């Protein structure tokens, strides 16, 4: 084996090491950039604030009550129509 063959092998080894180095630190750098962008985005208020769980529960309760009231009113109208009575004057 002569010096030229050793140099060719050494060049390929160095190229593979350089590619691995660039790949590893490029990945680390990309993850760092992603973390920084997420941190700056979370600091900036963007759009409406998210609904808290308590507010969501209150909203769900109100919607359920409205739905129940609507069903009651519909049942009352149906009962009145079925019995042939006139609707009570309010």
Secondary structure, 3 states (H helix, E strand, C coil): CCHHHHHHHHHHHHHHHHHHHHHHHHHHHHHHHHHHHHHHHHHCCCCCCCCCHHHHHHHHHHHHHHHHHHHHHHHHHHHHHHHCCCCCCC
